Amino acid sequence: MAAETARYRLLAAEVRAAARSGEYGAGGRLPSEEELALRHGVSRGTVRQAMTLLRAEGVVTSRRGARRVVLESPPLQSFAELMSFTRWARSVGEEPGGRVVRQERRPAEPEETAQLRLAEDAFVHWVLRVRTLGGRPVMVERTAYPDPIGALVAAIPPDAVSVSEQLEQQGVLLADADHTVDLVLADTEDATLLDVPPGTALLRERRRTTDPAGAPVEWSEDRYLPGTVAFTVHNSLASTALTRHRHHPAPEA
């Protein structure tokens, strides 16, 4: 596993460097999987893993049935930054942190069963975390993982800053995600963890993430303090990008 991980990361680094040096040209098409595999002496599976990583970083994009294309300019926010609270916080100059409040292996609830495509009697590894920016609690994160992924998460130190980075090191890649953003009122647990009155309006992001094969990796519900983050959707014929950014309130008149 470690050798395979090293190979796809090395390939990703080589393709990333070539893309940034202009070898493929802005908006240029990458060689096919077969060409890249032959050129670098790796399997097509290794190429796919490397491309998934580059897609997450916003270096390349692709559509079903089409060759991958080098992005002409950076997206509003890379997939990796949007998926990882830690990477996002660092990208906007903040110091991320957090702690695990509670975790357990328990029977999956109906919504978790549906979102993670589990059998009705399946179990999940469920984690409650508080995430911080500059030491201040700003978000409560509740995440359910299917058993195989949950076993890896359970072994991660509770004070680890980034779970997604730890999973990547174990060869678990996040490739696609569906996001739903709405408003929810803080319950008693939210209020305690975020130090706000119960009933405070919180920004809620629900997210299902899948791996390159389309298998669900996590189902998460994140609740943010008002005034800490905002989400922007950029729409065009070429692409649609969702961006999370630090919210800075306007100064009072």
C-alpha positions in Angstrom: 0.0 0.0 0.0 2.8 2.5 0.9 4.6 1.8 -2.4 1.4 2.3 -4.4 0.7 5.5 -2.6 4.2 6.8 -3.3 3.9 5.9 -7.0 0.7 7.9 -7.6 1.9 10.8 -5.6 5.2 10.9 -7.5 3.3 10.8 -10.8 0.9 13.6 -9.7 3.9 15.7 -8.8 5.5 15.2 -12.2 2.3 16.0 -14.1 1.6 19.0 -11.8 5.1 20.4 -12.5 4.7 19.9 -16.3 1.3 21.6 -16.2 2.6 24.6 -14.3 5.6 24.9 -16.6 3.2 25.2 -19.6 4.1 21.9 -21.2 0.5 21.1 -22.0 -0.6 24.7 -22.5 -3.4 26.6 -20.7 -6.5 24.6 -21.4 -4.5 21.9 -23.1 -5.5 18.2 -23.0 -3.4 15.8 -21.1 -2.1 12.6 -22.7 -4.4 9.6 -22.4 -4.2 7.3 -19.3 -2.5 4.7 -21.5 0.1 7.2 -22.8 0.9 8.4 -19.3 1.1 4.9 -18.0 3.6 3.9 -20.7 5.6 7.1 -20.4 6.0 6.8 -16.6 6.2 3.0 -16.3 3.1 2.7 -14.0 -0.3 1.0 -14.2 -3.4 2.7 -15.4 -4.8 2.4 -11.9 -1.9 4.5 -10.6 -2.6 7.1 -13.3 -6.2 7.3 -12.3 -5.2 7.9 -8.6 -2.8 10.6 -9.6 -5.4 12.3 -11.8 -7.9 12.1 -9.0 -5.5 14.0 -6.7 -4.7 16.6 -9.4 -8.4 17.1 -10.0 -8.9 17.6 -6.2 -6.2 20.2 -6.3 -7.8 22.1 -9.2 -4.9 21.4 -11.6 -7.0 19.5 -14.1 -10.6 18.9 -14.8 -12.5 16.3 -16.7 -15.8 15.2 -18.0 -17.2 11.7 -18.5 -15.9 10.3 -21.7 -13.5 13.2 -22.4 -9.7 13.7 -21.9 -8.6 15.6 -18.9 -7.9 19.3 -19.5 -5.4 21.6 -17.7 -7.3 24.5 -16.1 -6.5 27.8 -17.7 -6.8 29.6 -14.3 -7.2 28.5 -10.7 -10.8 27.7 -9.7 -12.5 29.8 -7.1 -11.4 27.1 -4.6 -9.9 23.7 -5.2 -11.9 20.6 -4.4 -9.3 19.6 -1.8 -9.7 23.0 0.0 -13.4 22.8 -0.1 -13.4 19.2 1.3 -10.9 19.8 4.0 -11.5 22.4 6.7 -7.8 22.4 7.5 -6.7 23.1 3.9 -9.3 25.7 3.5 -8.3 27.5 6.7 -4.6 27.5 5.7 -5.5 28.8 2.2 -7.1 31.9 3.7 -4.3 32.5 6.3 -6.1 31.1 9.3 -4.7 28.6 11.9 -7.0 25.5 11.9 -7.6 23.4 14.9 -10.1 21.1 16.6 -10.8 18.2 18.9 -12.9 15.1 18.9 -15.7 15.4 21.4 -17.1 11.9 21.0 -16.9 9.0 18.6 -18.5 5.6 18.5 -19.4 2.7 16.3 -23.1 2.3 16.2 -26.0 1.1 14.0 -26.5 3.4 11.0 -29.5 5.8 11.2 -31.9 5.8 8.2 -30.4 8.9 6.5 -26.9 7.5 7.0 -28.0 4.2 5.5 -29.4 6.0 2.4 -26.5 8.4 1.9 -23.7 5.9 2.4 -25.6 3.1 0.5 -25.5 0.7 3.4 -27.5 -2.4 4.3 -30.3 -1.7 6.8 -28.4 -3.6 9.6 -25.0 -1.9 8.8 -22.9 0.0 11.4 -21.1 3.3 11.0 -18.2 5.0 12.8 -19.7 8.3 13.9 -17.5 11.3 15.0 -18.4 14.6 16.7 -15.7 17.3 16.4 -15.4 20.9 17.2 -13.3 22.9 14.6 -11.5 26.1 15.5 -10.0 29.1 13.7 -7.2 30.8 15.6 -8.3 28.9 18.7 -11.9 30.0 18.5 -14.7 27.4 18.0 -16.5 28.1 14.8 -17.9 24.8 13.6 -19.4 21.6 14.9 -18.8 18.6 12.6 -20.8 15.4 12.7 -19.6 12.7 10.3 -20.5 9.1 9.7 -18.2 6.8 7.9 -18.9 3.2 6.6 -17.1 0.5 8.6 -14.0 0.0 6.4 -13.2 3.8 6.4 -14.4 4.1 10.1 -11.7 1.6 11.2 -9.1 3.9 9.7 -10.6 7.0 11.3 -10.8 5.3 14.7 -7.0 4.9 14.6 -6.4 8.6 13.9 -5.2 10.6 17.0 -8.1 12.6 18.4 -6.1 15.8 18.2 -5.1 15.4 14.5 -5.8 18.6 12.7 -6.9 17.0 9.4 -8.7 13.7 9.0 -8.8 13.9 5.2 -5.0 14.3 5.0 -4.6 11.2 7.3 -7.0 9.2 5.1 -5.1 10.2 2.0 -1.9 8.8 3.6 -3.8 5.5 3.9 -4.7 5.6 0.2 -8.3 6.8 0.6 -9.0 9.4 -2.0 -11.9 11.8 -2.1 -13.1 12.4 -5.7 -16.6 13.8 -5.7 -19.0 15.5 -3.3 -22.6 16.7 -3.1 -23.2 19.8 -0.9 -26.4 21.1 0.5 -26.2 24.4 2.4 -29.1 25.8 4.5 -29.9 27.3 7.9 -30.5 25.5 11.2 -31.0 26.6 14.8 -28.4 25.6 17.4 -29.5 22.8 19.6 -28.3 22.4 23.2 -25.1 20.5 22.2 -24.3 23.0 19.4 -24.8 25.9 21.9 -22.5 24.3 24.5 -19.7 23.6 22.0 -19.9 26.9 20.2 -20.6 29.0 23.3 -23.8 30.6 21.9 -27.4 30.6 23.2 -29.6 27.7 22.1 -31.7 28.7 19.0 -28.9 30.7 17.5 -29.0 30.5 13.7 -26.2 28.4 12.2 -25.1 27.9 8.6 -25.3 24.2 7.9 -23.5 22.3 5.2 -24.4 18.6 4.5 -22.0 16.7 2.4 -21.7 13.3 0.9 -18.2 12.4 -0.4 -17.3 9.5 -2.7 -14.1 7.9 -3.9 -12.9 7.6 -7.5 -15.0 4.5 -7.9 -18.1 6.3 -6.7 -18.3 4.5 -3.3 -19.4 6.8 -0.4 -16.6 7.6 2.0 -18.4 10.0 4.4 -21.7 11.7 5.2 -21.1 14.9 7.2 -23.1 17.7 8.7 -21.2 20.8 9.5 -22.7 23.7 11.5 -20.9 27.1 11.4 -21.3 30.1 13.6 -22.9 33.0 11.7 -20.4 35.5 10.4 -17.5 33.1 10.1 -17.9 31.6 6.6 -19.9 32.1 3.5 -20.3 29.9 0.4 -20.3 31.3 -3.2 -21.4 29.4 -6.3 -19.8 30.3 -9.6 -21.8 29.1 -12.7 -20.7 29.0 -16.3 -21.2 26.8 -19.3 -17.7 25.3 -18.7 -18.0 24.6 -15.0 -19.8 25.1 -11.7 -17.7 25.8 -8.6 -18.7 26.1 -5.0 -16.4 28.2 -2.8 -16.2 28.5 1.0 -14.6 31.7 2.2 -13.9 33.6 5.4 -16.7 36.0 6.2 -15.7 39.5 7.3 -18.6 41.6 8.5 -18.9 45.1 7.1 -17.9 47.8 9.6 -20.7 49.5 11.4 -21.6 53.0 10.1 
